[in-house]
Amino acid sequence: MNIRINAVYTLVSDESNIIIAKDTGKVDKNGNPVREFLKFYSNLEDALNGYARMQIMASEANTMAKLLEEVRSLKKFIHDLLVQETEPK
């Protein structure tokens, strides 16, 4: 698995985990992006919830209204990401 979430984060997998990886902006000697593996999850739902939690915890919102707006926007983003990935091509 190698699914881009946004310009910074990607979901990757190994034989047992779905991993939230952060792009470092560097490439290895073969030209592949170098990623920092941040969080490991056993299923896609937990990985997406983990991504949402990371974004919420990094929020710079200074009012409840702003935080709720960011949460709603994030939920819509994840929903749209899932719909986009499941629509027939």
Contacts in CASP RR format, 6 or more apart in sequence:
PFRMAT RR
TARGET T0000
AUTHOR 0000-0000-0000
METHOD contacts of the structure
MODEL  1
MNIRINAVYTLVSDESNIIIAKDTGKVDKNGNPVREFLKFYSNLEDALNG
YARMQIMASEANTMAKLLEEVRSLKKFIHDLLVQETEPK
1 11 0 8 1.000
1 12 0 8 1.000
1 13 0 8 1.000
1 18 0 8 1.000
2 10 0 8 1.000
2 11 0 8 1.000
2 12 0 8 1.000
3 10 0 8 1.000
3 11 0 8 1.000
3 12 0 8 1.000
3 85 0 8 1.000
4 10 0 8 1.000
5 11 0 8 1.000
5 20 0 8 1.000
5 51 0 8 1.000
5 81 0 8 1.000
7 23 0 8 1.000
8 22 0 8 1.000
8 23 0 8 1.000
9 20 0 8 1.000
9 21 0 8 1.000
9 22 0 8 1.000
9 23 0 8 1.000
9 51 0 8 1.000
10 20 0 8 1.000
10 21 0 8 1.000
10 23 0 8 1.000
10 35 0 8 1.000
11 18 0 8 1.000
11 19 0 8 1.000
11 20 0 8 1.000
11 21 0 8 1.000
11 44 0 8 1.000
11 47 0 8 1.000
12 18 0 8 1.000
12 19 0 8 1.000
12 21 0 8 1.000
12 35 0 8 1.000
12 37 0 8 1.000
13 19 0 8 1.000
16 42 0 8 1.000
17 40 0 8 1.000
17 41 0 8 1.000
17 42 0 8 1.000
18 40 0 8 1.000
18 41 0 8 1.000
18 42 0 8 1.000
18 43 0 8 1.000
18 44 0 8 1.000
18 46 0 8 1.000
18 47 0 8 1.000
19 37 0 8 1.000
19 38 0 8 1.000
19 39 0 8 1.000
19 40 0 8 1.000
19 41 0 8 1.000
19 47 0 8 1.000
20 37 0 8 1.000
20 38 0 8 1.000
20 39 0 8 1.000
20 41 0 8 1.000
20 47 0 8 1.000
20 50 0 8 1.000
20 51 0 8 1.000
20 54 0 8 1.000
21 35 0 8 1.000
21 36 0 8 1.000
21 37 0 8 1.000
21 38 0 8 1.000
22 35 0 8 1.000
22 36 0 8 1.000
22 38 0 8 1.000
23 33 0 8 1.000
23 34 0 8 1.000
23 35 0 8 1.000
24 33 0 8 1.000
24 34 0 8 1.000
24 35 0 8 1.000
24 36 0 8 1.000
25 33 0 8 1.000
25 34 0 8 1.000
26 33 0 8 1.000
26 34 0 8 1.000
27 33 0 8 1.000
27 34 0 8 1.000
28 34 0 8 1.000
38 54 0 8 1.000
39 47 0 8 1.000
39 50 0 8 1.000
39 54 0 8 1.000
41 47 0 8 1.000
41 50 0 8 1.000
48 78 0 8 1.000
48 82 0 8 1.000
51 78 0 8 1.000
52 71 0 8 1.000
52 74 0 8 1.000
52 75 0 8 1.000
52 78 0 8 1.000
55 70 0 8 1.000
55 74 0 8 1.000
56 67 0 8 1.000
56 70 0 8 1.000
56 71 0 8 1.000
56 74 0 8 1.000
59 67 0 8 1.000
59 70 0 8 1.000
61 67 0 8 1.000
61 69 0 8 1.000
61 70 0 8 1.000
END
